[in-house]
């Protein structure tokens, strides 16, 4: 078991997946010799050659459309989108074609593609390189939506995604690419899709989160623990669709309080779905209001990025609010 950053774990997951299955093909902009804009595919061209690591034109709809065609012919393509903000030219291909292939063919065909995309802020990318589009895809039946927060999960969930019979939107929080570092199992390592992870056990309040906000929530929980405050349970969802609803409900029923944290804009964000789930199925267990901490309903700013992104202080205030409710 070696210590790796999150982006190194993604690279390792792709490498092991390609070694395991010769049908796994990578395609995207500058993913070959350059190794991708974040170097997530570095070295893979040297090992697997240009027949399996394909540099493409700057045309996201073409990248994803080609991947869908490959999948229908039996391959397992992994399409890289340089930034999640650039995924929208391929939106129709993803939600109208890939997501519906199994349904429209009555199970005769599927589209087992993985669309990888660096997501979120934290690198001073401004409004065109910092968006969090997970709610768009979570709203589309037929897609699996995954966003890891640790290197081990990045590799394990990615390797599971490479075996999924359905298309997977794999959102990688780029602010964690080189700041998150821990031990990652060598060789084949899989984490099941659709299973949440208790990142920190607690008894007084549940914090539901995912992706880049998981370390932020853990920081807030640690501050409460050091000050003798409420015991905060942090549940890292890991997979948004399929959602581990039972893990969410079990945690909220245990603690009686719920705070939801994500960096995407608040209105119609994935947190709204989580709040509805808790209200519909665990209302009798609640001892206080449900609180949401999210990005603001504005384009993602450049200069004020640090104001837009939820931090431990905003999470702390939300926890105090629900504890007082």
BATI-873740 format. One record per residue (C-alpha): x, y, z. Coordinates in steps of 0.5 Angstrom, whole numbers, padded with zeros to 4 digits, always signed. Example, Ala and Ser with C-alpha at 12.3 -4.5 7.8 and 13.67 -1.06 7.14 Angstrom:
2
+0025-0009+0016 +0027-0002+0014 
This chain:
325
+0000+0000+0000 +0003+0007-0002 +0002+0014+0000 -0001+0018-0006 -0005+0024-0008 -0012+0024-0011 -0010+0025-0018 -0004+0020-0017 -0010+0015-0015 -0014+0017-0021 -0008+0015-0025 -0007+0009-0021 -0014+0007-0022 -0014+0008-0029 -0007+0004-0030 -0010-0002-0026 -0017-0002-0030 -0013-0002-0037 -0009-0008-0035 -0015-0011-0032 -0019-0010-0038 -0016-0009-0045 -0023-0006-0047 -0022+0000-0043 -0020+0006-0048 -0018+0013-0046 -0020+0019-0050 -0020+0026-0049 -0016+0033-0050 -0008+0033-0049 -0009+0026-0045 -0003+0023-0049 +0004+0025-0049 +0002+0031-0044 -0002+0027-0039 -0008+0031-0039 -0008+0038-0036 -0008+0036-0029 -0003+0030-0031 -0008+0025-0029 -0007+0020-0035 +0001+0022-0035 +0005+0015-0037 -0001+0012-0039 +0001+0013-0047 +0008+0010-0046 +0005+0004-0043 -0001+0002-0047 +0000+0006-0053 -0004+0011-0058 -0009+0005-0060 -0012+0006-0052 -0010+0013-0050 -0013+0017-0056 -0012+0025-0056 -0018+0028-0059 -0020+0035-0062 -0023+0040-0057 -0030+0038-0058 -0033+0035-0052 -0039+0033-0056 -0035+0029-0061 -0031+0026-0055 -0037+0023-0051 -0041+0021-0058 -0035+0017-0060 -0034+0014-0053 -0042+0012-0054 -0041+0009-0060 -0035+0005-0058 -0039+0003-0052 -0044+0000-0056 -0039-0004-0060 -0037-0007-0054 -0031-0003-0051 -0031+0001-0045 -0029+0008-0046 -0027+0013-0041 -0028+0020-0044 -0024+0026-0040 -0027+0033-0040 -0021+0038-0038 -0026+0042-0034 -0033+0040-0032 -0035+0047-0034 -0033+0044-0041 -0038+0038-0041 -0044+0042-0043 -0043+0042-0051 -0043+0034-0049 -0050+0035-0045 -0054+0032-0050 -0050+0026-0052 -0050+0024-0044 -0057+0026-0042 -0061+0024-0049 -0056+0018-0051 -0052+0015-0046 -0057+0015-0040 -0063+0012-0044 -0059+0007-0049 -0061+0001-0044 -0068+0004-0043 -0070+0005-0051 -0067-0002-0053 -0070-0006-0047 -0064-0008-0045 -0061-0010-0051 -0055-0005-0051 -0052-0001-0046 -0047+0005-0046 -0042+0003-0041 -0038+0010-0041 -0034+0013-0036 -0034+0021-0036 -0029+0024-0032 -0029+0031-0030 -0025+0036-0025 -0030+0039-0021 -0031+0045-0017 -0027+0051-0015 -0021+0052-0010 -0016+0054-0016 -0017+0061-0018 -0020+0058-0024 -0026+0064-0024 -0033+0063-0027 -0031+0058-0033 -0027+0053-0029 -0030+0052-0023 -0037+0050-0023 -0040+0044-0020 -0046+0041-0025 -0047+0035-0021 -0055+0036-0020 -0056+0037-0027 -0053+0029-0028 -0057+0027-0022 -0063+0029-0025 -0062+0025-0031 -0065+0017-0030 -0060+0012-0033 -0053+0016-0030 -0049+0014-0024 -0046+0020-0021 -0040+0019-0017 -0035+0024-0013 -0030+0022-0009 -0026+0026-0003 -0020+0021-0001 -0015+0018-0006 -0017+0011-0004 -0024+0012-0006 -0022+0016-0012 -0018+0009-0014 -0023+0005-0011 -0030+0008-0014 -0026+0009-0021 -0024+0002-0022 -0032+0000-0020 -0034+0005-0025 -0030+0002-0030 -0034-0005-0029 -0041-0001-0029 -0046-0003-0034 -0049+0004-0034 -0046+0011-0036 -0042+0014-0030 -0041+0021-0029 -0034+0021-0025 -0033+0028-0022 -0026+0029-0019 -0025+0035-0014 -0019+0039-0017 -0018+0043-0011 -0016+0036-0007 -0012+0033-0013 -0006+0035-0009 -0008+0037-0002 -0011+0030-0001 -0006+0025+0001 -0007+0018+0004 -0005+0011+0003 -0008+0007-0003 -0008+0000-0004 -0004-0003-0009 -0006-0007-0015 -0014-0008-0016 -0018-0004-0011 -0025-0003-0012 -0030+0001-0007 -0038-0001-0008 -0042+0005-0012 -0048+0007-0008 -0045+0006-0001 -0044+0012+0003 -0038+0013+0008 -0038+0015+0015 -0032+0020+0015 -0033+0021+0022 -0037+0018+0028 -0042+0023+0032 -0048+0023+0036 -0051+0030+0036 -0051+0032+0029 -0051+0029+0022 -0047+0033+0017 -0048+0030+0010 -0043+0032+0005 -0039+0030-0001 -0033+0031-0005 -0029+0037-0004 -0033+0039+0002 -0032+0033+0006 -0025+0036+0009 -0028+0042+0010 -0034+0039+0014 -0028+0034+0018 -0025+0041+0020 -0031+0044+0023 -0032+0037+0027 -0025+0037+0029 -0026+0044+0032 -0032+0042+0036 -0029+0036+0039 -0023+0040+0041 -0028+0045+0044 -0032+0040+0048 -0038+0042+0043 -0043+0038+0040 -0041+0031+0037 -0041+0031+0029 -0042+0026+0025 -0040+0027+0018 -0043+0022+0012 -0039+0022+0006 -0044+0020+0000 -0039+0019-0005 -0044+0017-0010 -0050+0021-0011 -0054+0017-0016 -0055+0011-0013 -0056+0015-0007 -0055+0011+0000 -0061+0013+0003 -0061+0008+0008 -0054+0011+0011 -0057+0018+0011 -0063+0016+0014 -0060+0012+0019 -0055+0017+0021 -0060+0023+0022 -0065+0018+0026 -0059+0017+0031 -0057+0024+0032 -0064+0028+0031 -0060+0034+0027 -0058+0035+0020 -0054+0040+0016 -0052+0039+0009 -0046+0042+0005 -0044+0042-0002 -0040+0048-0006 -0045+0048-0012 -0050+0054-0012 -0056+0053-0006 -0062+0053-0011 -0064+0046-0014 -0057+0044-0011 -0057+0036-0009 -0057+0039-0002 -0065+0040-0004 -0066+0033-0005 -0062+0031+0001 -0067+0035+0005 -0073+0033+0002 -0071+0026+0003 -0070+0027+0011 -0076+0031+0011 -0080+0026+0008 -0077+0020+0012 -0074+0022+0018 -0078+0028+0020 -0080+0025+0027 -0073+0024+0029 -0071+0031+0028 -0070+0035+0034 -0068+0042+0030 -0069+0045+0023 -0065+0042+0017 -0060+0047+0015 -0056+0048+0008 -0049+0051+0007 -0048+0052+0000 -0045+0056-0006 -0049+0062-0007 -0054+0063-0013 -0049+0067-0017 -0043+0065-0022 -0037+0063-0019 -0033+0069-0018 -0025+0070-0019 -0023+0075-0014 -0028+0073-0008 -0027+0065-0009 -0026+0065-0002 -0032+0068+0000 -0036+0064-0005 -0034+0057-0002 -0036+0054+0004 -0031+0054+0010 -0031+0051+0016 -0034+0057+0020 -0040+0057+0015 -0041+0050+0017 -0040+0051+0025 -0045+0056+0024 -0050+0052+0021 -0049+0046+0026 -0050+0051+0032 -0056+0053+0029 -0059+0046+0028 -0057+0045+0035 -0061+0051+0038 -0067+0049+0034 
